[in-house]
Amino acid sequence: MTEQILILDFGSQFTQLIARRVRELNVYCEIHPFNKIPPITADIKGVILSGSPCSVRDEDAPIVDWQEIAKTLPVLGVCYGAQMMAQMGGGEVAPSSIREYGRTILNKVNNRYALFKDVADDTQVWMSHSDTIAAPPSNADIIASTDTVKVAAFKIKEKPVYGIQFHPEVTHTVLGKTIIKNFVVDICECSQSWTPDSFAEVTIQELKEKLGDDKVIMGLSGGVDSSVAATLIHHAIGKNLYCIFVDNGLLRKGEFEEVLESYKGLGLNVVGVDAKDRFYDALKGLTDPEAKRKAIGKTFIDVFDAESHKVEGAKWLGQGTIYPDVIESVSVKGPSVTIKSHHNVGGLPDFMKLQVVEPLRLLFKDGVREVGKALNIPQNILGRHPFPGPGLGIRILGDVTPEKVQILQEVDAIFINGLKNSGLYDKVWQAGSMLLPVQSVGVMGDERTYERVVALRAVTSVDGMTADWAHLPYEFLADVSNEIINKVKGVNRVVYDISSKPPATIEWE
């Protein structure tokens, strides 16, 4: 039985960050909607109540019976969670006279209380609220304030139950990790035994028991998630795992051969399928991004289905689903609005009659990489930038042709190899090149040219939910631009994308 912290989600944009911080302490945790609380079992050591965009003063404000939970478990309310605890506990929540948003300084910190061990006055925290706790519950002590917020933190007397008005999970709260550790380790008494090695060991044993002698088929992408998931399944069932890697003609230059070679090094049973022409035919004449994605997705399913029929008696489909996908499917607000569809999210059609096995469904991306290290997967796979499922098909704006793919592959190879050779590759989260549907005037030698424009994109991020454009050195960008224009026939202009997400997205389509 794995001990865990239960996080109840009231719709905060920061809820996943709370989970990440707890996981960083080698403590397992799960996020559940406030209105779908799982049974409180012996392995649950404490409960964290998240923030929310709602106000506790709203008629339909989301609530849970935290006092019932607090009869047996430590509880930590964060922002909205603390306000809900205060209001339901007989305190008072009122509109703030001044909305407090951003960095502020915590003072009057009473570090005799376990939550604030090693936290002194004048520490920076992050506030984000338009209501304030005017009075805590009658049976609570105020244990921290700011210059404008009297009740920045409180503790219920004689119980390990705390409410804090600020967000310890964001990096702007300087000692946020300390505060979360104090709650999770000292107050909830978690042993910090949930490590990448233990996860791999337990998961492999569970897969052995679940799969037995059954055959599993799995589509590989060359990315981190599918590679680590396949390796775990391989450790459990060996040759009964059948992997398929499809060349859709939209991969990076030389990627099909390189990825197949790297998988052989892992001992995986992989079949490479050259389906370039099928994908090009399906994409012919399509310019709408969603239409292209759907055409790529349908063709992938057709190819995968044909290959899977060659594996007689396969019962399972392996997938690299990770925890953010699982959380979104049961979130408080329901699945996010579709900004763009993904060709392999949600598995394959029902007609394939395969059960799904997802060994990574409990992990965030950084946790997947840590498990990959524990499995001795090479760094060139674990450190690979995310790459969209539809590949270069959505980095070519407008219709896709083999000629355009070849141009973009050459441009992309120069950019990515330049990042690697300059020691910049591991400093950005994702990088790529876009072929734009415009041409521009240029001069090469004594001749006027009218050729294509490419955009380079590099971002820094933690999980892709938000991203900032990477501040690459001007000298590097100048060198890459010159090399692209000199070596890639048909391109005479290079631009660099300095948009952040939001409002932009990482990809252009």
ABEGO torsion letter per residue (X at the ends): XBBBBBBBBAGBAAAAAAAAAAAAAGBBBBBBBAABBBBBBAABABBBBBBBABBAABAABBBBBAAAAAAABBBBBBEAAAAAAAAAAGBBBBBBABBBBEBBBBBGBBAABAAABGBBBGBBBBBBBABBBABBBAABBBABBBAABABABBBBBGBBBBBBABBAABAABAAAAAAAAAAAAAAAGBAGABBAAAAAAAAAAAAAAAAEABBBBBBBAGBAAAAAAAAAAAAAAEAABBBBBBBAGABBBGAAAAAAAAAAAAGBBBBBBBAAAAAAAAABGBABAAAAAAAAAAAAAAAAAAAAAABBGBABBBBABBAAAAAAAABAAEBBBBABBBAABGEBBAAAGBBBBBAAAABBAAAAAAAAAAAGBBAAAAABBBBBAAEAAAABBEBBBAAAAAAAAAAAAAAAAAAAAAGAAAABABBBBBBBABBBBBBBEABBBBBBBBBBBBBBBAAGABBBBBBBBAAAAAAAAAAAAAABBGBABBBBBABBOOABBABAX
